[in-house]
Each structure stands twice: as C-alpha cells, then as structure tokens.
C-alpha cells in the first residue's frame, strides 16, 4: 500500500473530525441506551408577574420530564382575583423530550394580587 | 510529496462553500430542526452510518483524489463529516436554533441531522467546484462501474430530495393527490430521467449516450435511475418519520411525490457529479 501523504493541517482536521464524530456517536448511543419510553410528562411553573405597558406578564417555565417529544402543547393559566376569573392560554409548537421552554402569559388584572393556576389542556405525538 | 498547506486550506474552503450552497435550504427549514429532536437516537446513528457509506462511495468513485487508496477515501470521508458537523453547528447557532437552555440531545440532534447534508455538499463541493488549473492535472475519470453509477445517482438523489423531504407539503400532496395524478407523476419522473440521461446533453453526458443509444439501454438506464430515486425517497421519508402511523397507500404516494425531486438528482447526478 502506498504511503498516505498529508500535511499537518490535514492531519489536524482529520483528528478533530474523528474526535467529533466519535463523541457524537458515543453520545447518541448513550442516549439511546438510557432513554426510556416514558410518555410526555409536562410540568408547569409560574414565575413572578411583571408589569408591562397596560398588562401583566407571568413567566411560565414548561418542562417535559418524559422521554417523548410533545407537539402543540396547549397550556391554560387561570388567575383568580377578587372572586372573578381571568383566563389566558398559550401554545408551544414543540416540547422536546426532557426539554424545557420559557413562555409568558398575560393578564389585564394585576396578577400579583391573585392566585395563579396553570394546567396543560392537551398535546399530540409529533 | 506532501501537499502545501495553502492548497489544503483552499480545498477545505471550497468544500465548505459547496456544503453551504447545497444545504442552506435545509438549515433554514424548521421541520428539519424538529426532526433532529423528534427522531430516536438510534435512527440518528443509522442516518450517520448511511451517509458515511454514501460519502465513502462518492469519494471512491468521484472524489478529489482519484488515485486515492482505501485509507485516504476513509480519511477524506471522516474529514467531510467532521467539517459538516462544525459548519452545521456554527450556522444553527447563528440562526438562534441552539440556545443555552436547550438540552444536549436537542442541540446535538439538530446539528447531526443538518450536518449530514452539509457533509454531502462538502464532498461534492470539494471535488466538483475545483479550479481548472488543478482540474487539468487530474486524470480523466476512469469509466465508472455499475456500483459507482449507483453510488453517484444515490448521492444526487439525496441532495435533491432531502431539501423537500422533511416539509409538511409532501404528506399533504400525497394524501390529497388522485391516483391518476400520482401515475402522471410517475410518468413525468420516468420521462425526465430519460431526457436528462439520454437526450438534453448536459455537459459531461456524452460518454454515457455515446456508448449506449439503443432503446433497450435507454429503458434500462431510465428505470435504474428512477428505482434509485424511489429507494432514496423511501429511506429519507422513513428517517423523517413520515411512515409512522400512515396507511400503505399514503406511504407509496409520498414516495412517488418525493421521487420526482429525487429523480432529478439521481439522473442529473449521474452526469453532473462525475
């Protein structure tokens, strides 16, 4: 077999490439072994309301604890204040497995003074 | 003789430019980003393996270093894939698709799925977009074997089909299309394959048509080209999860719809990419 002629740059690119590919394959193999079949399990956490121009924005942390991705995650947040209810909702296009997304829902009433309740209305398999 | 560093640098730059030219539509498509984290890790590993085999085939038959030994073909393919990963990561980051609050799997899934097309683009860019001064030195391509033709046709088909495969439109067209129209798409694909291969004389088409103009050869060549296109379409669609929970008829319809794009690639690939 004839000798392979390469300069230092080509060997460097080859070395880095080989390392990258093996890392990626190793990571995917690890994920594939450790990843279960758990259905999407969506957890919601509301943050502290922030006053904006003419409305109040409530930060929402949406986390998928499951091993499967959820598509079209529809979330409703209810604000109970002075005996009335104000509703707000949001849809997240994709919530990756074990992934998280940040979102905001908005209310006209001052959300500081009320009780917030968030729940997932529905989602589908991608 | 070891090639000068400046030459290799230019070769890599040429490859990266080619890779971006061929894969930018995919890097800008959200269905592809989604497919990166929806697909199971095992499917991604299979995808990487398949593309690596394609790169090996391409580099063996048409790659830059014609006189390359087996190991050089492997090294070239590894380099192209590595560059593909880096280029995909940088572009996705600039497009805001890799954020710090994303999980490692989401980021790596997106990068891997995009990097494979970039890698094929880099491979083609490196060998095809070369300047004439270097091209003149290169020996003319030795007659590609049957296996070589298939490998090149498959590369061309992947390149063309992967740009539209992940979009919703394929499924939409396939589920709404009448059977008669699907048949029309099949005939159009076959017609285009025959025209591209044997009639319109793209640059480089001469060697093929010279040797074989008998009707039988035209039919065989066209059918093979279309068959490669259909197979590539089916594999790509399966990879993007388009066959999951779908009726058989819709699966076949999708393959036919995507097959038109793939045919352009497979038949033009056999001429242009060599």
Contacts between the chains, C-beta under 8 A, distances in Angstrom:
chain1	res1	chain2	res2	distance
A	1	B	69	5.9
A	1	B	70	8.0
A	1	B	71	7.5
A	2	B	69	6.0
A	4	B	69	6.9
A	4	B	71	6.0
A	4	B	72	5.8
A	4	B	75	7.2
A	5	B	1	6.2
A	5	B	2	5.1
A	5	B	3	6.9
A	6	B	2	6.8
A	6	B	3	7.7
A	6	B	75	7.5
A	7	B	2	5.0
A	7	B	3	6.0
A	7	B	4	7.1
A	7	B	5	5.3
A	7	B	8	6.1
A	8	B	5	7.2
A	9	B	5	4.9
A	9	B	8	5.1
A	9	B	9	6.6
A	10	B	3	7.7
A	10	B	8	5.2
A	10	B	79	7.5
A	13	B	8	8.0
A	13	B	12	6.8
A	13	B	79	5.3
A	13	B	82	6.9
A	13	B	83	7.2
A	14	B	75	5.4
A	14	B	78	6.0
A	14	B	79	5.4
A	14	B	82	7.7
A	16	B	82	6.1
A	17	B	78	5.0
A	17	B	79	5.0
A	17	B	80	8.0
A	17	B	81	6.4
A	17	B	82	2.1
A	17	B	83	6.7
A	17	B	85	7.7
A	18	B	78	5.4
A	18	B	82	7.0
A	20	B	82	4.9
A	20	B	85	5.2
A	20	B	86	7.2
A	21	B	48	7.6
A	21	B	78	6.5
A	21	B	81	5.7
A	21	B	82	6.1
A	21	B	85	7.1
A	24	B	48	7.4
A	24	B	85	6.7
A	24	B	108	6.3
A	24	B	111	7.9
A	24	B	112	6.1
A	25	B	45	6.2
A	25	B	48	6.6
A	27	B	104	7.1
A	27	B	108	5.9
A	28	B	41	4.3
A	28	B	42	7.8
A	28	B	44	5.3
A	28	B	45	5.0
A	28	B	48	7.9
A	28	B	108	7.2
A	28	B	112	7.3
A	29	B	41	7.2
A	29	B	45	6.5
A	31	B	41	4.2
A	31	B	105	5.6
A	32	B	40	6.8
A	32	B	41	3.8
A	32	B	42	4.7
A	32	B	45	7.0
A	35	B	40	7.6
A	35	B	41	6.5
A	69	B	37	6.1
A	69	B	38	5.0
A	94	B	34	5.5
A	94	B	37	7.6
A	94	B	38	7.7
A	96	B	37	4.2
A	96	B	38	7.8
A	96	B	102	7.7
A	96	B	103	6.6
A	96	B	105	7.4
A	96	B	106	4.7
A	97	B	37	7.0
A	97	B	103	8.0
A	97	B	105	7.1
A	98	B	103	5.5
A	98	B	105	7.0
A	99	B	37	7.1
A	99	B	102	6.6
A	99	B	103	5.0
A	99	B	105	7.9
A	99	B	106	5.4
A	100	B	101	6.4
A	100	B	103	7.7
A	102	B	101	7.0
A	126	B	34	7.0
A	126	B	38	4.7
A	126	B	241	7.6
